[in-house]
């Protein structure tokens, strides 16, 4: 399994709404993520809106992301989430994720 860390920035005035939305992630979205190899997916949010995501995948980030592009529910989810994020530059949030380099992992 490859471990993937990602960063995004939630708009400060949308943090509470973003938290609330993620208490009720659509079952179809969860199923799509699982089908496409997004395992142990977690999101962590700071008070100022920095969002850190982590997941494990049997492939790599690009393959996992391309897999989600084949899922019709992903387009709907991305549209629903678009207004929550800063600096997307006309892209979807999943296209704007900053992928972090793993520099340490304790076995």
Secondary structure, DSSP 8 states (H G I E B T S, - for coil): -EEEEEEEEB-GGGHHHHHHHTTS--HHHHHHHHHTT-EEEEEEE-TT-EEEEEEEESS-HHHHHHHHHT-HHHHHHHHHHGGGBS--TTS-HHHH-EEE-------
